Amino acid sequence: MRFNYAIEIGGTNTGIFVRGQGYVLKEPTLVAVENNLDGYKVKAVGSEAKKLLWKTTDEIEVFNPVANGVIENFEYALIMLKDFLKKVEYKKGANVVCLIPCGLSKEDKIKYYSLFDKLGFNEILLIPSVICSLVGMGINVASAKANMIVDIGGGSTDIAVVNLGSILKGVTLGIGGKAIDIAIANSLALGNDGILIGLPTAERVKNEIASLYKNDTLNMEVMGLDIELNVPKSKIISCREIRRVVEAYLEEVVRTINVTINSLPPEISTDIIKNGVIFTGGVSKITGLDDFLKRNLNYNFTIFDDPENSAILGAGKLLNNDALLKAVSGN
C-alpha cells in the first residue's frame, strides 16, 4: 500500500513531506483565535498566527493546539491542518504517516487517528518521531544493534532506545525549547534591573546568544518593560546571564539519559556505550552543546547536523521504502 504524505505536528513547527515532491511545508504550529459577538473564530494559523504573538488585544489568543505531542484542542488542530493541507493541494483519500512522540497513551493515539480521518485520509500510520529521525540520519533502525536517540524539540524531549525497528525503552520529558524560552524570560524579569520581555524575544535571545561555552562573551540588546517602573526600557543581555538557565534543563536531560542506560539489559547498554548517544531536535543547535556534553555526559555522542528536520526527512525516506515502513509500523 502506497503512502504519499508524512506529517509532523511538532511543538514548534508542523512539517509536511509529499512523496515525489519532497519537504513542501514548514510552518509554526500555532492558531490565533478571536473572541467576538459570534463566539470564538480562527483569525490566523501558522506563520500568520506567529506574527500576532504578543501583539494582540485581549480578544485574540495565540496558542499551540497540540502540546507535548498531545492534541489539546481538536477543533483548532483540525482547522490548522486543513489550512496547511490546502497549501500543498492535498486531495482526500491518500494514505498518511503521522509522526508522534514516544509514550503517548492509547486515548491520545485515538485522537490522532480521528483527526486524520476527519481530514480525509484513508490509511493512517502513527510512527514515533525518534524512529523517523534515526532513518533520516541514515541509521539502520531494523538492525539488532541498539541505538539511543535524544530528541530535544520545541515542546518536549524524547529519549528512546531503538532496535529491531521498534522502541525498546522510551521516556518523554516536558522539557523543550518553549520551556527554555519561558525560563529565560522569567530569569530576566526576576534578576537585577529586571526587564519584562515577551516569549518571541526570549526565543530570539536563545537562538542568537545562548551559549554553553564557559568563556563566551556573546550579548544582545533587547527591548521590554522595566519591572519596577512599568515603562519601556532597553537592556544589554549577556550569554552568561542565561547560560545557567539553559544548563539547568540540559542537566535534567543528562540525568534521564544516565537513568535510562542504567536500567537497560547489559547487552543493550553495551550497544549504547559502543555506538554513543545521538542528539537531534531544534534545541540541539544551541552553541556549545558539544562542550557541555563532554563535561557532563560520560558516553560518546553525536549531534546531527540538521536536527530540526531529521524526523520529517526520515519519514520522507519511509514513504519511498515500503519494506522498512512495514517493519517500523508493525504492520
C-alpha positions as CSV (number, residue, x, y, z in Angstrom):
1,M,0.0,0.0,0.0
2,R,1.5,3.4,-1.0
3,F,1.8,6.2,1.5
4,N,2.1,9.6,-0.1
5,Y,2.1,12.0,2.9
6,A,4.2,12.3,6.1
7,I,3.1,14.9,8.6
8,E,4.8,16.0,11.8
9,I,2.9,18.2,14.2
10,G,5.8,19.5,16.3
11,G,5.9,21.6,19.4
12,T,7.3,24.5,17.3
13,N,6.6,23.7,13.7
14,T,4.4,21.5,11.6
15,G,6.1,19.8,8.6
16,I,4.6,18.1,5.6
17,F,6.5,15.8,3.2
18,V,4.9,14.6,0.0
19,R,6.1,11.6,-1.9
20,G,7.6,12.7,-5.2
21,Q,7.7,16.3,-4.2
22,G,9.8,16.5,-1.0
23,Y,9.5,18.6,2.1
24,V,6.8,21.0,0.9
25,L,5.6,22.9,4.0
26,K,7.1,24.0,7.4
27,E,5.0,26.4,9.4
28,P,4.6,27.3,13.1
29,T,2.2,25.0,15.0
30,L,0.1,28.0,16.1
31,V,-3.6,29.2,15.9
32,A,-4.8,32.7,16.6
33,V,-8.4,32.8,17.9
34,E,-10.5,35.9,18.2
35,N,-13.4,36.2,20.7
36,N,-16.2,38.3,19.2
37,L,-20.0,38.6,19.4
38,D,-20.4,35.4,17.3
39,G,-18.1,33.4,19.6
40,Y,-14.6,32.2,19.0
41,K,-13.3,32.4,15.5
42,V,-9.9,31.4,14.0
43,K,-8.2,34.6,12.8
44,A,-4.9,33.1,11.5
45,V,-2.8,29.9,11.6
46,G,0.8,29.1,11.1
47,S,3.2,31.9,10.1
48,E,0.4,34.4,10.1
49,A,-0.6,33.5,13.6
50,K,3.0,33.8,14.8
51,K,3.1,37.4,13.6
52,L,0.4,38.1,16.2
53,L,2.3,36.7,19.2
54,W,2.4,39.4,21.9
55,K,0.9,41.9,19.5
56,T,-2.7,41.1,20.2
57,T,-5.7,42.6,22.0
58,D,-7.4,40.9,24.9
59,E,-9.9,39.4,22.4
60,I,-7.2,37.5,20.5
61,E,-5.3,34.4,21.8
62,V,-2.4,32.7,20.0
63,F,-1.6,29.2,21.1
64,N,-0.5,25.7,20.1
65,P,-3.4,23.3,19.8
66,V,-1.0,20.3,20.2
67,A,1.1,20.5,23.4
68,N,3.9,18.0,24.1
69,G,2.5,15.8,21.3
70,V,-1.0,15.7,22.8
71,I,-3.9,17.1,20.9
72,E,-5.2,19.6,23.4
73,N,-7.8,21.3,21.1
74,F,-9.1,19.0,18.5
75,E,-11.2,21.6,16.6
76,Y,-8.5,24.1,16.2
77,A,-5.9,21.4,15.3
78,L,-8.3,20.3,12.5
79,I,-8.7,23.9,11.2
80,M,-4.9,24.5,11.2
81,L,-4.1,21.3,9.4
82,K,-6.9,21.9,6.8
83,D,-5.2,25.2,6.0
84,F,-1.8,23.6,5.7
85,L,-3.0,20.8,3.5
86,K,-4.8,23.3,1.3
87,K,-1.5,25.0,0.6
88,V,0.1,21.7,-0.6
89,E,-3.0,21.0,-2.7
90,Y,-3.9,17.8,-0.8
91,K,-6.6,15.6,-2.3
92,K,-8.6,13.4,0.0
93,G,-8.3,9.7,0.0
94,A,-4.5,9.4,0.3
95,N,-2.6,7.5,3.0
96,V,-0.5,9.3,5.6
97,V,2.3,8.7,8.0
98,C,1.9,10.8,11.2
99,L,4.9,11.4,13.4
100,I,4.2,11.2,17.2
101,P,6.3,11.4,20.4
102,C,7.0,8.1,22.2
103,G,4.9,7.4,25.3
104,L,1.5,8.6,24.0
105,S,-1.4,7.0,25.7
106,K,-4.0,4.9,23.8
107,E,-6.5,7.6,24.1
108,D,-4.1,10.2,22.7
109,K,-3.3,8.0,19.7
110,I,-7.1,7.6,19.1
111,K,-7.3,11.4,18.8
112,Y,-4.6,11.4,16.1
113,Y,-6.5,8.7,14.1
114,S,-9.7,10.6,14.5
115,L,-8.0,13.9,13.4
116,F,-6.5,12.5,10.2
117,D,-9.7,10.6,9.5
118,K,-11.6,13.9,9.5
119,L,-9.0,15.4,7.2
120,G,-10.0,12.8,4.6
121,F,-7.0,10.4,4.8
122,N,-7.6,6.7,4.1
123,E,-4.9,4.6,5.8
124,I,-3.2,6.2,8.8
125,L,0.1,5.1,10.4
126,L,1.4,6.5,13.6
127,I,5.2,6.3,13.7
128,P,7.4,7.6,16.6
129,S,9.3,10.6,15.5
130,V,12.6,9.3,17.1
131,I,12.5,6.3,14.7
132,C,12.0,8.6,11.8
133,S,14.9,10.8,13.0
134,L,17.2,7.8,13.0
135,V,16.1,6.9,9.5
136,G,16.8,10.5,8.5
137,M,20.3,10.1,9.8
138,G,20.9,7.0,7.7
139,I,20.9,4.6,10.6
140,N,19.6,1.1,10.1
141,V,16.7,1.0,12.6
142,A,15.8,-2.6,11.7
143,S,19.2,-3.8,13.0
144,A,19.5,-5.8,16.2
145,K,22.1,-3.3,17.4
146,A,20.5,-0.8,19.7
147,N,20.7,3.0,19.3
148,M,19.8,5.7,21.8
149,I,18.4,8.9,20.5
150,V,17.7,12.1,22.4
151,D,15.3,14.5,20.5
152,I,15.1,17.9,22.2
153,G,12.2,19.5,20.5
154,G,10.2,22.6,20.9
155,G,7.6,21.2,23.3
156,S,9.3,18.1,24.8
157,T,12.3,15.8,24.8
158,D,12.1,12.2,23.8
159,I,14.8,9.8,25.0
160,A,14.5,6.4,23.3
161,V,16.4,3.2,22.8
162,V,15.6,1.7,19.4
163,N,16.4,-1.8,18.0
164,L,14.7,-4.2,15.5
165,G,12.5,-1.3,14.2
166,S,10.8,-0.5,17.5
167,I,11.3,1.4,20.7
168,L,12.7,-0.9,23.5
169,K,12.5,1.9,26.1
170,G,11.2,5.4,25.7
171,V,10.9,8.4,28.0
172,T,9.2,11.8,27.3
173,L,10.2,14.8,29.3
174,G,8.2,18.1,29.4
175,I,11.4,19.9,28.6
176,G,11.9,21.7,25.3
177,G,12.7,24.9,23.5
178,K,9.5,26.6,24.7
179,A,10.2,25.8,28.4
180,I,13.6,27.3,28.0
181,D,12.2,30.4,26.4
182,I,9.8,30.8,29.4
183,A,12.7,30.3,31.9
184,I,14.8,32.9,30.1
185,A,12.0,35.4,30.3
186,N,11.4,34.7,34.0
187,S,15.1,34.9,34.8
188,L,15.4,38.3,33.2
189,A,12.3,39.6,34.9
190,L,13.4,38.4,38.4
191,G,17.1,39.4,38.0
192,N,18.8,42.6,38.9
193,D,17.5,45.6,36.9
194,G,14.6,43.4,35.9
195,I,13.1,43.6,32.5
196,L,9.9,42.0,31.2
197,I,10.2,40.6,27.7
198,G,7.8,38.5,25.5
199,L,8.3,34.9,24.6
200,P,9.2,35.8,20.9
201,T,12.1,38.0,22.3
202,A,13.1,35.2,24.7
203,E,13.2,32.8,21.8
204,R,15.4,35.2,19.9
205,V,17.7,35.6,22.9
206,K,18.0,31.8,23.0
207,N,18.7,31.4,19.3
208,E,21.1,34.3,18.9
209,I,23.3,34.4,22.1
210,A,22.6,31.2,24.1
211,S,26.0,29.6,24.5
212,L,27.2,26.8,26.8
213,Y,30.9,27.7,26.4
214,K,32.2,29.0,29.7
215,N,34.3,31.8,28.2
216,D,31.8,33.0,25.6
217,T,31.0,36.8,25.5
218,L,28.0,37.0,23.2
219,N,25.5,39.7,24.0
220,M,22.5,41.5,22.5
221,E,20.2,44.4,23.2
222,V,16.5,43.7,23.9
223,M,13.5,45.9,24.4
224,G,10.9,45.3,27.2
225,L,9.3,46.9,30.2
226,D,11.0,47.9,33.4
227,I,9.7,45.7,36.1
228,E,9.6,48.4,38.8
229,L,8.6,51.4,36.7
230,N,6.4,49.7,34.1
231,V,7.9,51.8,31.3
232,P,9.7,50.8,28.1
233,K,13.4,50.1,28.5
234,S,16.3,48.5,26.7
235,K,18.9,46.3,28.2
236,I,22.1,44.5,27.1
237,I,21.8,40.8,27.8
238,S,24.9,38.6,28.0
239,C,25.0,34.9,27.3
240,R,26.4,34.5,30.9
241,E,23.1,35.7,32.3
242,I,21.1,32.9,30.6
243,R,23.7,30.1,30.5
244,R,22.7,28.7,33.8
245,V,19.0,28.7,32.8
246,V,19.8,26.5,29.7
247,E,22.2,24.3,31.6
248,A,19.5,23.5,34.2
249,Y,17.3,22.0,31.6
250,L,20.1,20.1,29.9
251,E,21.3,18.7,33.2
252,E,17.9,17.1,33.7
253,V,18.2,15.6,30.2
254,V,21.6,14.1,31.0
255,R,20.3,12.7,34.3
256,T,17.5,10.9,32.5
257,I,19.9,9.5,29.9
258,N,22.0,8.0,32.7
259,V,19.0,6.6,34.5
260,T,17.7,5.1,31.2
261,I,21.0,3.5,30.3
262,N,21.5,2.1,33.8
263,S,18.1,0.4,33.5
264,L,18.9,-1.5,30.3
265,P,19.9,-5.1,30.0
266,P,23.8,-5.5,29.7
267,E,23.6,-6.5,26.0
268,I,21.7,-3.4,25.1
269,S,23.6,-0.9,27.3
270,T,26.8,-2.3,25.7
271,D,25.5,-1.3,22.3
272,I,24.7,2.2,23.5
273,I,28.2,2.6,25.1
274,K,29.7,1.4,21.8
275,N,27.5,3.4,19.4
276,G,27.1,6.5,21.6
277,V,24.1,8.7,22.2
278,I,22.6,10.6,19.2
279,F,21.2,14.1,19.7
280,T,18.7,15.8,17.5
281,G,15.8,18.3,17.7
282,G,15.9,22.1,17.4
283,V,17.5,22.7,20.8
284,S,20.5,20.6,19.7
285,K,21.6,23.6,17.7
286,I,22.4,25.6,20.8
287,T,26.0,26.9,20.7
288,G,28.4,24.9,22.8
289,L,26.2,21.8,23.3
290,D,29.1,19.6,22.4
291,D,31.3,21.2,25.1
292,F,28.5,20.8,27.7
293,L,28.1,17.2,26.8
294,K,31.8,16.5,27.0
295,R,31.8,17.9,30.5
296,N,28.6,16.3,31.7
297,L,27.8,13.1,29.8
298,N,30.0,10.0,30.3
299,Y,29.3,8.5,27.0
300,N,30.3,9.1,23.4
301,F,27.7,11.2,21.5
302,T,26.8,12.6,18.1
303,I,24.9,15.8,17.3
304,F,23.1,15.5,14.0
305,D,23.9,18.3,11.6
306,D,20.3,19.0,10.6
307,P,18.5,18.4,13.9
308,E,15.3,20.4,13.2
309,N,14.4,18.4,10.1
310,S,15.8,14.9,10.7
311,A,12.4,13.4,11.7
312,I,10.3,14.7,8.7
313,L,13.1,13.9,6.3
314,G,13.4,10.4,7.7
315,A,9.6,10.0,7.3
316,G,10.1,11.1,3.7
317,K,12.5,8.2,3.2
318,L,10.0,5.8,4.7
319,L,7.4,6.9,2.1
320,N,9.8,5.5,-0.5
321,N,10.7,2.3,1.3
322,D,7.6,0.1,1.7
323,A,9.6,-2.7,3.4
324,L,11.1,-0.5,6.1
325,L,7.9,1.3,6.6
326,K,6.2,-2.0,7.3
327,A,8.9,-3.0,9.7
328,V,8.8,0.1,11.8
329,S,5.0,0.3,11.8
330,G,4.5,-3.3,12.9
331,N,2.0,-3.9,10.1
